[in-house]
Amino acid sequence: MATDLRREIFRGMYNPIYRNSEKDDEDLKQSNHASPSSSSGWFSSIRLPRRQAIIGFLNVLLFFIFMWHLPLLQLHSAGHSFIPSSASRPPPVPHTQPAPDFAPSVIHPSTKKSRDQLLSQAKELSKIGLPQKIWQTWKTISLPDLETFNRQRTWLGLNPTHEYELLTDRSALEYVTKEFNHTDPYIVYLYENFPQRILAADLLRYLIAYKSGGLYSDIDTECQVPIDGWLSQAMGNITDVKKTDVNIVVGMELDILNKTQYSDKWVIDAGFSQRIQFLQWSIYAKPGHEILRRMITSVQEAVRADIEALESKSVKGLKYNETKILDTTGPFRWTQTIFEYVNDITGRKVPLEEYSGITEGKVFGDVLFLPVNRWSPGVGHSNSGGDETSFLIHHFKSTWRDG
């Protein structure tokens, strides 16, 4: 009776695979008769047919292997994403709906560099010049109208020493795939699959500036002053900073700290997120700048969080309103990313008052800030001045609102 019970336990009482082996029953009986209990002791009482012993041993072994790998399986399941395996990323930062004083989500603190690292990186970048290349984008090689064509000509005509490249929808995807697919395929996935193409257009400018550097400028801008003269004119009164120490140039879009002149309602109605804002229709940078890396990372984390909140879990399901677009890939997030970088590289929280009211260039760390009139003249606020004081003119075609 005891022998039968043990046999059933090891075979699996409810497993038909083991219960139908008549040959094994015969083997077990013969084995019991052939082994005297007096000579073998208790060990002989648990002797099993060879097949059952092997199966039992393998079952136990598989059980311990499964238990050993269980924590790894749970970790993999929780962290599944398209983020490249070459870099570990923190969980996405929760994303909130913008408000008048909204501060967009920025990259996780664990992905930030220390101040010493930022200063060291800035010093290395100062050894190279700003690339002499102009980047613009349009849907096709054929520009939409004669006005756009003439504006494009200003960039070529005033900057004969600069290389010029117009990326189309097709060549832009080829560029992004070539430059980023081996290091960050999720960025390529987002760029290719954003249902609202303004998100891809915004992301593209950061990718270009980060990877290749030079000047990116929207197709609805025109050049007023040769690029080679911009830094000299903007830094004429700055004596403690060399032009080579400037690694990125940022244009002011909004400077309205005066609440008496510009009410909170005006800020909201005008579509701004705060009273100091930086534009991103033009970006002038050396490749690899930390601001651009942070911006790309921040966009990626915000979009991932929004995708995870969707029932479909698909980028194709994203549908942002205008404010959400401005926050996710536009000037709202761009401004916040720049603020945080300046605070980190200077080692202090720079108050808004120090950005406000500048009439010429001002440098924080390795960032040159231009007053509103230089890249955004004639806008009717922020003491923007006229076109005659500008380096470039933005014509605000707003084609992104068309989809």
Buried (B, 14 or more C-beta within 10 A) or exposed (E): EEBEEBBBEBBBEEEEEBEEBEEBEEBBEEBEEEEEEEEEEEEBEEBBBEBBEEBBEEEEEEEEEEEEEEEEEEEEEEEEEBBBEEEEBEEBBEBEEBEEEBBBBBBBEEBBBEBEEBBEBBEEBBEEEBBBBBBBBBBEEEBBEEEBEEBBEBBEEBBEEBEBBBBBBEEBBEBBBEBBBEEBBBBBEBBEEBBBBBBBBBBBBBBBBBBBBBBBBBBBBBBBBBBEEBBEEBBEEBEEBEBBBBBBBBBBBBBBBEEEEBEEEEBEEEEBBBBBBBBBBBBBBBBBBBBBBBBBBBBBBBBBBBBEEEEEEEBEEBEBEEBBBBBBBBBBBBBBBBBBBBBBBBEEEBEEEBBBEBEBBBBBBBBBBBBBBBBBBBBEBBEBBEEEBBBBBBBEBEBBEEE
